Amino acid sequence: MNTVEQYKQNKHPLDVIEDVKEYAEEDLSFDEIEERAGDGEWERLKWAGMYSHGRQRGYFMMRTKVPGGYLTPDQAEVIGAVAEEYATAPEEHGGETQNELWGDAYLDITTRQDIQKHWIEVADVPEVWAKYDEVGLTTIQGCGDSARNVLGCPAAGLDGHECFDAQPVIDAVSDFFTENREYANLPRKFKMTITGCSQDCSQSQINDVGLTPARKAINGTDQYGFHVKVGGGLSDGPRMATTMDVFVPPEHAVEFTRAVAQTFKELGDRNNRGVCRMRYLVEQMGTETFEEAVRDRCTVELPSQGVDLTEGYLGDHVGVHDQKQDGLKYVGFNVVAGRMGGDEFAEAARAAREYGTDDASVRLATDQNFLITHVPEENVDDLLAEPFAEAYQPNPGPFARGAVGCTGSEFCNYGIIETKNRVKRWARELDDRIDTPDDLDVVRMHMSGCSASCAQPQIADIGFRGETVQLDTDGDADEMVEGMDFGLGGSLGSDNEFLDWVENAVPADAVIPALESLFDAYAEEQTGDERFYQWCRRVDNDHLRQVMQRADAPVAKGVAADD
C-alpha cells in the first residue's frame, strides 16, 4: 500500500469529522494537531472538505459541495455570509488587502460546481457547519478518495433542449454516497456527472462516470434514462471516457453508480498513487470487461443501450435565456476565474429572491460562472442593473467568457505559478487587444498552476500549465521567471480532442504577444466558419510554433527549470 492508503487504514477518514470538532473546542494549533494525530491527519481532513494552505500554515481552504450546482437563495446567502465572516486573512498576511484584486472574504466557484473559501481557521469550522446544517449544505467529502460533488447541467429543469430533469437523480446519488462509510475509502477520488440535457455541458467525457440522456423501449413503452461513459479524466495520462453498452433507468441510477464504485473499490490500484484513478482501471481492463465486472456487482438488471439523445456540447450558459416556463428567463453571469466577493454572492442570492419567483435559484456552472433562474421577463432589466451584475456582466468579451483558472500558487501546495489574478488581467487585456471574428463568442482559455489539471486545460482552445522557467536571452540561462506550457486545440463534444502542448516553458510575459500573433494568423487563414480550435488542429504544430515565435517576445527562450 502507498502511504495514503496506510493513513486510511490507521483510521477511517470519516472519523476526522469528530476530530475537527475536538480540535476546534480545544483551539489546537497545527503543531498540536500533528502531535496528537500524526502527519496522516492532513490527508484525512480532506474528507471534511478541508485542505491546509500550503504557504499559510494554520489556515484551511474549505470546499462546499453543491450537487448539480443547485442552490436555493437561502443557501447561496449563507455561503456568501460565511465567506464574509470567516474567509478573512489576518493582518500578518495582508488582512483586507491580502489579494490585490479581491482583498479577502472572497469565494471561488470551481469547475466541479463546488464553492471554495480560504483563510478558514479550525476553531471556526463547527460554527460554519452549524450554519450550513440550517440550510442543508455540507463540506463532507468535498475532497478525499471518495465520491466527490456530483455534476449536472446548471439549467436542469429550465432549458428547452433538455430531455428530462436529472436534478432529482443527482440529489439521490449524492445523498447515497455522502457520509457512507462503505464507499468513503476508494483508491482515489471518484467523479460523477449526471445530466438529462442533450448538450452535455456537465462534461461526461472527462469524468469517471458520465450519465447522459437516452431513450429505450422497455416492455413496449418508451422510457427515458441514461447511457453511460466511464473512465474519463485529465491530469497526467488524460483519457476520454468510453461507452458502456447499458441503459440505466433513473430509478436504478443509485444502484448502478454504487456498483461502479464497488468495482473501483475492489479492483482499483492501491499501491501506485500515480495510476490509481479509475480511468487507469478501465484502460487496463478494457471497457467491455469493466462493464462485466459492474454487471456482476449490480443488483438490478442493466438493459443494453437504447437511443442516444446527446447532440453536442454547449459549454456555458452565459447570457439571458428563455426558460421552458412561459414568461421566465434565466441569466448566466460571467465570473472570470470563478472568484467573487462573499458579499457579492450574498447580493446575488438577495437579487434572486427579489426579482425571481418562489422557484428562483442560484446555479453554479462547470465553467466557474453562475446563473439566477426563474426571473420574470419584466424583471430582467432591474436584475441586470444591480451593482453585482455590472461586475459579472452576462455579455462579456470572448476571452473573459472562456477564462478558467485554478487556485494556483496563492494557496495550493502544488501550484507553481499564480493564476487567479493573472487570468482576470489577461482576459480583460486580450479582449481589448485582439479583434476576434464576430461569430466567435467564446475563446476557452484555461490556466492550471501545475500539471494537475484542476482548470481543465486539456479541453480548452488555449491551455496553460504552470512552470518555473529558466530564461535565456543573452546566452546566459540564469534568470528564473514564472512561465507555462502552452497548448492549443482542445474541445469536448462530437469532435472532442485533447489539445497538443505546442510550446513548453513559455515565459509568462511572452504569452499575450504570442496569442496576438496566433489570432492574426487565424484571421488570415481561417476557412468558412472554422473555430479557433479547429484551425489549430488543421495546421500543424510546427506552423503554430513559427507563428508564436513571430511575436516580439522571448516565446521560445525558456526551458523548464529543475524542481
Buried (B, 14 or more C-beta within 10 A) or exposed (E): EBEBBEBBEEBEBBEBBEBBBBBBEEEBEBEEBBEEBBEBBBBBBBBBBBBBBBEBEBBBBBBBBBBBBBBBBBBBBBBBBBBBBBBBBBEEBEEEEBBEEBBBBBBBBBBBBBBBBBBBBBBBBBEBBEBBEEBEBBBBBBBBBBBBBBBBBBBBBBBEBBBBBBBBBBBBBBEBBBBBEEBBBBBBBBBBBBBBBBBBBBBBBBBBBBBBBBBBEEEEEEBBBBBBBBBBBBBEEBBBBBBBEBBBBBEBBBBBBBBBBBBBBEBBBBEEBEBBBBBBBBBEBEBEEBBEBBBEBBEBEBBEBBEEBBBBBBBBBBBBBBBEBEEBBBBBBBBBBBBBBBBBBBBBBBBBBEBBBEEBBBBBBBBBBBBBBBBBEEBBEEBBEBEBBEBBBBEBBBBBBBBBBBBBBBBBEBBBBBBBBBBBBBBBEBBEEBEBBEEBBBBBBBBBBBBBBBBBBBBBBBBBBBBBBBBBEEEEBEBEBBBBBBBBBBBBBEEBBBBBBBBBBBBBEBBBBBBBBBBBBBEEEBEEEBBBBBBBBEBEBEBBBEBBBBBEBBBBBBBBBEE
